[in-house]
Amino acid sequence: MANTRGEQESSSSQSSALRALPSVDRLVGSESLGALAESVGADAVTHAARQAIDDARSAILTGMADAAPNLDSLAEQVAASIDDLLGPRPRRVINAAGVIIHTNLGRAPLSRAAIEAMSNVGRGYSDLEYDLNAGERGSRHAHPERLLQFLTGAEAAIVVNNNASAVLLALAAIAGGREVIVSRGEAVEIGGRFRIPDVLRQSGATLVEVGTTNRTYAADYAEAITDNTGALLRVHRSNFLVVGFTSTPDAAEIAEIARGRGVPLINDLGSGCLLDTAQFGLAPEPTVRDTLEREGSDIAMFSGDKLLGGPQAGVAVGRKDLIDKMKSHPLARAVRIDKLDLAALTATLQAYARGAALTEVPVWRMISADVAALDERSLRWQENIGGKGLRVVEAETAVGGGSLPGGTLPTRALAIEPARANADALAERLRVSGSHPAIIGRIDEDRLLLDPRTVLPEEDDELISAVRAALEG
Ligand SMILES: *Cc1c(COP(=O)(O)O)cnc(C)c1O
């Protein structure tokens, strides 16, 4: 009996809560939303108001709320939802996490020249596929090709949407319908479900695995080659290390086997690098030129937005007859690069061609920043933020993004041990503050670490005031 009465009471308080909800018209007609509708249009405000009222209704019906929110709080919710709908997306964030190529944060920040190039080409028309001298149709592939020949020594080049599509296109165009030989240690998942065996299947080629997870010899490739072999594929182990009892055949040895048997050697470099990484204390990586000239790959492929430091793109360089097959394959149209990325990529490559990548390309400015300068910036952050619980500490910046597995650089980070909250709560406040761009830090043993190496110098003042506000808040 008591139960039934309880339920009746709750259902009658529920229906009075539902009755207290305003109509969409009343909410839209409220003072603050009237002004908002003037600036962004009534349709968007009506849409958001309907959603806010629906949400409040479900909260009441599911017992999450026992009263209707008042008109002001609903109006605030509508204004926030309009901000969310009509504000910039993706939003700019400040990367203080100390991971240079951070895929979740958009990988490489672009150079000033790359941004200008995008803006110039985006604003009007361009000779994207028009040959100005001949006055007839041209090719979008022509724009970066000479630069890539100069920078890598390759005979030819094609640029597509991203490296995943470069790999797919290369396999389809060069080895479609035939067998492709891959070491078991390299039949890997790069991330985001990009698995080499799956990509091979999609390309129409058949995977032939050789060797074992930890040890593969050049002879394994040689024994697996048949009349139906379309290519040998090598894949950079971008995001993991194989240590212990391991053996990877010398790249040049595989190339010699490939050449001797007339089978192309395709090399997915992942990040791909045009500069010497060892000069900054990182693991030595063959440059793209080394891969082609010294190691004898016929095709090398890499991302535009990893260590190259440009926009999303996939670059394939190498033998002209093979690149021509890629250019004329039907998939090329499906994976073609857009004009804005092409403009940014060309501008980025030009920085390398002028020998100015270390000073102009943000990724390389970050890699080459010296520890004394980073120490100075962290100290300046500490002084300007002020208060207790702040210390400059030794830390490591990761190169990240499936670039150099395990590759880190020494840095000096600002460590914050907040007095009134824990580090997670502070990290959350910095992500969702709203009045500043989100600041992404890294938690390390109950401290929040902020690494200046991945923060653009022009973002320092924003970071200082955001952290100060978050510590006060
Ligand atoms: C990152 C990576 C890819 C994918 O490149 P995207 O440009 O992200 O498409 C492919 N292969 C390797 C080895 C990689 O590291």
Ligand as a Chemical Component Dictionary entry (heavy atoms), coordinates in Angstrom:
data_LIG
# 
_chem_comp.id                   LIG 
_chem_comp.type                 NON-POLYMER 
_chem_comp.pdbx_formal_charge   0 
_chem_comp.three_letter_code    LIG 
# 
loop_
_chem_comp_atom.comp_id 
_chem_comp_atom.atom_id 
_chem_comp_atom.alt_atom_id 
_chem_comp_atom.type_symbol 
_chem_comp_atom.charge 
_chem_comp_atom.model_Cartn_x 
_chem_comp_atom.model_Cartn_y 
_chem_comp_atom.model_Cartn_z 
_chem_comp_atom.pdbx_ordinal 
LIG C1 C1 C 0 51.292 6.589 -39.884 1  
LIG C2 C2 C 0 51.573 5.446 -40.753 2  
LIG C3 C3 C 0 50.728 5.141 -41.828 3  
LIG C4 C4 C 0 49.485 5.932 -42.103 4  
LIG O1 O1 O 0 49.787 7.234 -42.508 5  
LIG P1 P1 P 0 48.622 8.338 -42.592 6  
LIG O2 O2 O 0 49.285 9.507 -43.205 7  
LIG O3 O3 O 0 48.170 8.551 -41.194 8  
LIG O4 O4 O 0 47.551 7.767 -43.444 9  
LIG C5 C5 C 0 51.052 4.080 -42.641 10 
LIG N1 N1 N 0 52.149 3.338 -42.401 11 
LIG C6 C6 C 0 52.993 3.591 -41.379 12 
LIG C7 C7 C 0 54.177 2.731 -41.171 13 
LIG C8 C8 C 0 52.729 4.668 -40.519 14 
LIG O5 O5 O 0 53.545 4.920 -39.496 15 
# 
loop_
_chem_comp_bond.comp_id 
_chem_comp_bond.atom_id_1 
_chem_comp_bond.atom_id_2 
_chem_comp_bond.value_order 
_chem_comp_bond.pdbx_ordinal 
LIG C1 C2 SING 1  
LIG C2 C3 SING 2  
LIG C2 C8 DOUB 3  
LIG C3 C4 SING 4  
LIG C3 C5 DOUB 5  
LIG C4 O1 SING 6  
LIG O1 P1 SING 7  
LIG P1 O2 DOUB 8  
LIG P1 O3 SING 9  
LIG P1 O4 SING 10 
LIG C5 N1 SING 11 
LIG N1 C6 DOUB 12 
LIG C6 C7 SING 13 
LIG C6 C8 SING 14 
LIG C8 O5 SING 15 
# 
